[in-house]
């Protein structure tokens, strides 16, 4: 699988760009900071009148939950741990059926204007814990080792590491250094906590490859992994002797593999024969194919007796259980219209049940335990919400035709609130094979309560229908993704939710209020360029909008790693394709709808100047007078600080609703 995109920390300057002076890698030039502060003030002045609605939304969201289902415990060396999702989270252990606090991330966050904790790991002797923390907003973390009993700091790194941390043994930790300029994780280090000496275990010299690590299910091996966009290579390191490192199989372009082990038996998920299958490693290191599902394997888990696969087949998700010889024990459907289920919180290879997380647009989140041999439900616990009755809402999946292509759309509305005037809040992403799941969220329910229709366009480029769906909307086929989104917007303008009128379109046009974040910002901004009259308003969150400039700098390692996703501008044909869809390059004199753009000053994935350049050019070219607002968080990066996220989301929705028929 491709690692989470760390995209594009530095961009090639286009000297012909009037807005390119806004690029500032120091993030300190007075002229640039003044521009950002001035636009913040302009945006805040415009949005001030919406603050009461924002506060009302926040109050509705915060007061809805009445009970959160208990999250399954992580079983580590016979002890139970989990994070209670309270604010930034509190890590607790089960101490005689009482939650004992190990780390309170809320307390640790108090001294910072921005805070995000990454991963954590308990030492084999259960006496120490590693945590990773980010206090800037970029992709660099600090690694800290704490004494579990006293909370005393045993070791603390400088910034500049990934959030990937592992215990080799009680006194040695494994951490991964990031490149200073690109944030690329490239060097695996072991650190002895007694001597503080470092030892380099692996150094990836190819700038197109990213490094990560994990521990096998039986806890016997550390896996060092390096991968580019479509290939992988792994090494096995015994936890009892970290000086040994054994290559599993040499890298080969286009071939991915991922190893795990239980009961002294190794299993590998790989696409070496074309599509992903499960292999068992023989005595002579030969790979015996035991499971070939002929569908996309989204997740997998190996227990002491079973192989559990989460399968995506034609847009539907299934849970399949097999024995270690590949004989299927059961297949269970996890998804239904506008709902989804997935493997989650499974750490105990001895357990005879598998944990599943389920939810839907009108189905509150639940934890289910399923017998791994029979497939029957062992237990289930769901969240509950005050004054929420699922029967008041309709959630469904519909299909929109874009030519001969069926584009899935998940949507929800409230039965007694929907009307011909109901606006459509249309969310899109469509990149990296990521599936935007139809989650249950109080935020969406409150929008439906106000009479809006909320919809997710599962366009090509995403992963809703598997890897082929992803490929059909990425790289040189990126326009397919944009065309899908436009087709969905057109359909939703005339969507009739009333069953008797299901085959009839509304004569009046619904307002289409679009939202896109990061790569979703590319999608929405490109669609607006191509058909601005379709959209009543839009919100772009940390949007990747200057695609051609970014992808033209071949000296940037993470840029060249993204060619399959966005196209390679070094190829004349592909460069033209990128130039034809790149949002910034296609802004022209036409009537742009109201747009609110958010960015973070310390964003290391999509730098703030992309949003700044975009909004400056929109203002210069739009033929109508609409609000074009830029809000730059001067204390965060690609991910908003948790304290601000809900507040910003509430204002984003108020901005959209204020432009819609609900405000007329």
N, C-alpha and C positions, 0 to 999 in steps of 0.2 A: 504494500500500500504506500501511496505517496505521503510523505510527512506533511504536517500542517504547513501551508504556505507562509514562508517568512519574507514575503516578496519585497524586493525593490527598495533598498534603503537609500540608494543614491541614484540620481537620474542624470542623463546626458543633457547638457544645456543646449538649447536651440537658440542660436544667436539671432534668428529671424523672428523670435517670439516677443511681442510687445510686453507680455506679462512675465517673462522669464527672470526679471530682476527679483521676483519674489522667492526664487530658490535661495535658501540660506542654510547651508549645512551646519553652521555654527549655532543657528537658532538664537542669535543674539544681535544681529544687525539692527540698529535703531530704526532705520527706515522701514524694514520689514515688520518689526515688532509693532511699530506705530500703525502700520496698515492693519495688522490683525486686531489690535486693541480698538482701533476706530471702527472696524466692522463688527466687533463684538458689541460695542456700544450702540451702533445703529440697529443691530438685530435685537438687542435687549430692549431698546426703546419701542420697537415695533411690537415685540412679544409681550410687553408689560400688561397690555389690556387682556391678555389671555391667562394671566397668572391665577385668577380665581378658578377658572375652569381646570387649569393644571392641578391645583390643590384639591379640587373636588375629585378628579380622577385618581389622584394618589390615595385619597381617603377611601375611595371605593375599593381599590386594589388591596389596600392594607387590611381592610375590615372584612373582606370576603372569607379568607381561610378560617376554619374553626378547628380542624384537626389534620395534622400531617401524618401519613402512614409511616410506621417505623421502618427506617432503612435497614436492610440486612447488614450484619456485621461482617467485617473483614477478619478472617481467621488467620492469625499470624503466630506460628509456633505454639498453637494451643490457646492463644489469648485473642480476645475480640476487640476490634477497634472500628470506629467510624467517625465521620465528621457530621456533626449536627449543623444543619444549614440555618444558622442564626446569625444574620449579618454577614461578616466575613467568614464565619464558621468557627466551630469549637471542636477540636479533636478530643474524643473521649475513649476510655476503655471500660469494659464491663468488670467492675470490682464488686463481686458478690451481689449482682443484680442492681448495682447502683452505678450511674455514669460518673466515672472519675475523670476529671479534666487533665489532659496531657499538655495541650497547647491551646490557648485562647487567642485566636488570630484577631479578634476584635480589640483586645488589649494591645497587641503588637501594632495594630494599625493606627492607634490614637496619635502617635507622634508624627504622622506623615499626611501630607495633602493628597498623595496618591498611594494606594497600597493594593497589592494583589499577591496572594500566596500561591505557589505552584504545587509541587509534589512534596510528599513526606514519606519517610521510611523509618521503621523501627529496627534497631540493631538486633542481631540474633539472640543476644542475652537479655533483650528487652529493657536495657538500662539506659540507652541513648536513643535519640531521634534526630534525623536530618530533616530540615525543612528548607525550601527555597522561597525567596521573597523578592518582589519587584517594587521599588518605591519611586520609579521614574515614569514608567509607561512604555518603555522600549521592550526589546526581547532579551535583555540582559538581567540575570538573576544573581542574587547573593546566596551562597550556601552556608547554612548555620547548623552546627551540631550542638544539641542541648542535652544536659543530664535530665532524665525523665523525672527523677524525684525532686531535685532542687531547682531545676530550671536554669542552672548555671551554664554559661556558654563555654563549650569545650573547644570549639573551632569555628572560625568565621572566615570565609573567603572574601576576596575583593569582588566587585561586580564584574560581570563579563562571562558568566557561565549560563548554560541552558538550565531548564528546570528538571532535567533528567538526573536522578540521583539513586544510588544503589549501595547497600552494604555488601562488601566482599566477606568480611568477618567482623568480629566485635571491635577491632581496632583499625580497620581499613575501609575507606569509603571510595566509591567510584563516581567521579563527576566529569562533566564534558565542557571544555572551554569553547567559547564563541570567538569567531574572528572579530577583530576590533572594528573593522569598517563595515562589514556586511552582516554581522550577527550570525554567520554560518557556524553551526556546531561542527567542529572539525577534529578536536583533540581529546582523547579519553585519558584521564589521569587517575591514578590511585594515590591516596594520601594516607599516610600512617598517622593516626591521631596522637600517638605517643611521641614520635620523633618529629612530626610535621613534615617529613620528607615526602617529596612527590616523585612518582614514577610514571612515565608516559607508556601507556599500554597500546595505544593506537593513534596514528596521525594520518588523517585523510588529506592527501596532497592535491587531489583533483577538485578544483573549485566548484564543480557542478554537483558534487556529492555531499550529502548531509549525514551526520553521525548521530546515532542514538544507542540506547542499551535497554535491556530488560533481563529479568531473572526467569528461568524456566519454571514451569508449574511445580516440579518436584524440589525446587530450591537448590539444586545441585550445581547449576551452571549459570554463569553470566554470559549473556549474548551481546556481543558488540556488533552493531549493524551500521552499514553505510549504504546509502541509496541515492540514486538520482530519480528523475521523474518516472522511469519505467523499468529500472533494474535495481537489484540489491545484492549485497555480499555480506556474509556473517562469519563471525569467529566465536568459538566456544571457549570459555575460560572456566576451569573448575573453581568453585568458591573456596575450596580448601587449599588451592595452590594457584594464586593469581599470576604467577610468573609463566605459567603455561598458556599458550594460545594456539588453538587449532582452527584452521580454515575449514569451513563446511564445504563450500564449493566456490571456485573463482568466479568473479563477475563476468556476466555475458550480457551484452546489450539486449534489452527487451525482456530479459528473464528475471523474475522476482521469486524469492523463496524466503520462508520464515519458519524457523525451527522451534520445537518445544519438546519436552521430555517428561515422562512419568514412568515409574516402575522399571527403571533401567532400559526404557524403550524410547527411541526418538521418533517423532512425527514431524512432517514438513508440509506446509501449504505452499504450493508453487504452481506457476503457469508455464513450466518448462516445456510442456507438450502442447501449448496453445492456450488452453483455458485453465483456470485454477482448479486444482484437485488436491486431495490429501494423500500423502505418501508415508509409508513406514520404512524406516531405515533398517536394512538387513545387516548381517554379521560382517559382510565384506563392503560395507558402506554403499551398497546398492539401494536405489530408491524403488520400492514396490508400490505401485498405485493401488490404493485400497478403496478410495471413494472418489467418484467422478460425477458430480451432481449435474453437470451440463448447464448449470446456472451460476450466477454470481455468488461467491461466498463473501458475505459482508463481515461476519465475525466467526470465531471458532474458540472452543474451549476443550481441553483434554482432561478428563478425569481418570482415575485409576483403572476404570473399566470401559469408559465410553468416549466417543468422539462426538461433540455437540457442534452442529453447524447452524448458523443463521444464514438462510438462503434468500436471495432476491430473484424472483422468477416472474417476468412480465408485470412488474410493478407491485407484486404481492410478496409479502415476507413470510417465510416458513421457518419453523424450528425442527430440525432433523436430528435424531439421535441414532448413533451406530455403535456397534461393538468395535473392538480394536482390530478385527479382521475386515471391517467395512460392511458388515451385514446391518441393514437398516432395522431399527427397533420401532420407530414411529416417525411420522411427519405431522406437524401441527401448524395450522395457519395462525400467524400472529397479527395480521393486519386486516382491517375492514375499511369501509369507506370513511375517510377523514379520521382514521385512527391508526395506531402503529404499536408494535411491541419489539423489544430488542433485548439481547443478553446484557446483563449488567451486574456488577458487584459479585463476581464469581471468583473466589480465590482458593477454595478448599477442594482439592482433588479427591478427598475421601467422601465427600458429600454425595448422597444419592438423589439430591434435588438440585435443580438449576434455577437461578433467580432471573426473572424476567421483569422488565419495566414496561408498563403499558400506559397509554393515554391517547386521547383524541381531542378534536376541537371542542366537543361537548362532553367528553369523558374525562373526569378528573384522574390524575396520575395514580397508579396503583403499583404495588409490588406483588408479584405472584411467584410461588414456588411450585415447580413442576417436576414430577417424578421422571428421572432421566431414562428409565427402562420402559415405562408404560405410557408416559405422556399425560397422565391424569393430573388434575390440579390438586396440590397438597394443601396450599393455603393462599389467602389473598387478603390484602389490606389496602384500602384506597383512601386518598385524601377526601375530606368533606369541606363544603363551602356553605357559608351562611346564605339563606334565601336563594339558593341556586337549585333549580329544578330542570333537569336535562330535557324533560318533555316540552319545555317552553321553546326549545331551539331545534333547528334543523341543521345537521352537519352532513355533508355528502361529498362525494367525488364525482365530478362531471368531466366530460371530454370536450375539448374545443378542437375543431379541425383547422389545421394550417396546411392548406393544400391537401395532400393525402396522409398527413401525419396527425395522429391522435395525441393531443397535448393534455395530460391530466391536470385538473384543477381541484384543489381541496377548498371547501368554503363552508361558512357558517353564518346563520342569521337568526334573529329572534322572530318567532312566528307572528306574534301580535304587534311587532314594531316595524317589520319590513313593509315597504310601500314602493310605489313607482318612483318616489323621490329619493329612496335610499341610495346613498353613495356607496361605491365599492372601494375599500382599502385593499390595494393589490400589492402583494409582496413578491419579490423575485430575487433569485440568486444565480443559479445556473452555471456553476463553474466547479472545477476540480473533482467532479463526480460526487459532490456532496448532495445528500438528500435533505431538503428542508422538511423536517417532520411536522405533521399537524399536531403540535403540542397543545395541551390544555393550559391556558393562561388567563388569570383574572382580567388582564389588560384587554384581551380579545373579547371576553364576555361583556365587559363594560361598553365596548364599541357596539356590539350587537344590541345591547340594551338601549343604546341611543338611536337605534334604527339603521345602523350601517351594516353592510355585507362585508365580511372579511374573507379574502381569498388568497391562496398561495398558488402561483403559476409554476408548475413543475416542468420547466422548459428544458430542452436539450442542452447539454453541457453539465447539468446536474446528474444525480445518480438515481433518480426515481425509478427508471426502468433498466437499471444496470449499467455496466461499463460501455456497452454499445451506444446507449443513450448519451453517456458522457462524451464519447468520441464524436458523436454526430453534431455536437454543439461547441466543440473546442477547436483551437488552432485555426486552420483555414476554413473551418465550418462555423466560426463564431457567429456569422450572420444568422444562421439557423436559430440560435438561441434568442437573438433579438427579434426575429420575425415571429417566433412562437409567442413571445411576450406581447408583441403588438396584436397578434391574432386573439390572444386571451382578453386583452383590454377592449378590443372591438366587440367581442362576444359579450363581455360583462356589461358593456354600455346598455345592452338591450336584454339582459338576462331577466327572465320572469321566474320567480321562485314558487309561484302558486301552481299547484299540481294541474289544475284544469287548464292553465294557460302555458303549460310546460313547452308545448310545441309552437307557441306564439311569442314573438319578440315584442318588447315594449316599444311603443312609437317614440316616446320621449327618451332622451339619452341620459343614462346615469352618469354622475360625476365619477371619474376614475382618479383616485388618489394613490399615487405610487410610492413605494418604499423600497430602497435597495441599499445594502451595506457592503463596503469593501468591493469584492468582485461583483456583487449585486448592484453596486453603484455604476459600474461599467454598463451593465445590462439596462438599467433604467435610464441613465443619461443618454445612451446610444438610441434607445427607443424614442425618447423625447426629441432628439435631433431629427430623427427620421419622420416622426409624425407628431409634432407638438400639439396639434389640435385635439388629440385623443385624451390628453391628460389635463385634469383640472388643477392639480398641484402635485408636488413631489418632495420627498425628503431623501437626501443622499447622505449616508453616514460613512465617514472615512472612505470616500469613494476613490477607486482606481480609475481615473478619467483621462490620464495623459499617457495612453498605452504606447503610441508610436515612439514618443521620445524615450520612454523608459526601456522599451525592448530594443532600441537601436544602439544601446551602449553595450557592445559585446565584451568589454573589459570587466563588466560586473558579473561575478560568478552566478549569483542567484537569478540574473536576467537570462543567461543562456540556459539555465535549468528549466525555465518556464516556456521555452519555445513551443513545446507540444500543446501547452494550454492556450497560448495567446497568438502564436505564429512567430516565424523567424524573419525579421526584417532584412537579414542579409540575403535572403532569397527574393529576387525582384517580384515574382508573382505574389508571394506571401506579404511582402511589404505593402503592395497595393491593397491587399485585402485588409490589413491592419489599418492603413490610412483611410480606408472607406468606412470603417466602423468606429475608430478611436474617437471617443466623445469630444475631447478638447479640440481636435483637429477638424471637427465637422460642425462646430458652432458657426452659425451664419445668420444673416439678417432675416429674422422671422419672429413670430409672436410666441415667446417662451412663456409657459405657465409659471405661477409662483413656485419658487424653489427655496428650500432651507437645506443648507449644507453644513455638516459638522466635521471637524477634524481635530487631531491632537498634535500639539507642538512636538512631542517626543515620539511620534509614530515612526517606527523603524520598518514597517511593512509598506505603508502608503504614506509618504511624507506629506506634511501639512501643505506644502506649496502646490501640490496638485489641486487641492480644493480651492486654494486662494487664487491660483491662475484661472481655474474654471469659472469661478463666480465673477471675477473681474472681466473675463471675456464675454460671459452671458450679459452682464450689465451693459457692455459696450455695444452688443449686437442685437439685443432684443428690440423689436419694433413696437412693443407695448410697455406700459408702465405697470409693472407688477413688483411685489416684494421679492428681491433676490438676496437672501440672507446668508451670511457666513458666520458661524460660531466656532471659534478655535479654543479648545480647552488648553490653557497654557501650563497645565500641571499633569497632563496625561498623554498617552500614546494611542495605539490602535484600539486597545480595550479601555473603556471608561472605568474609572474607579467605581466600585460597587455602591458607594454612598451617593453617587450622582446619577447612576444609570437609570433608575426608575423615574427620577425627576425629569431627566432629559427625554425619556420615552414619552412621558405624559405631555410634555410641551410639543414634541414632534406630532403627536396625535391631535393636539389642540390646533396646531398650525394647519394641519390638513383639514380638519373638520370646519375650521373657520372659513376656509375657501369653498366649502361645499354647500349643497342645497339645504343641509340641516341648519345653516346659519342665515338662510334667506327667507 
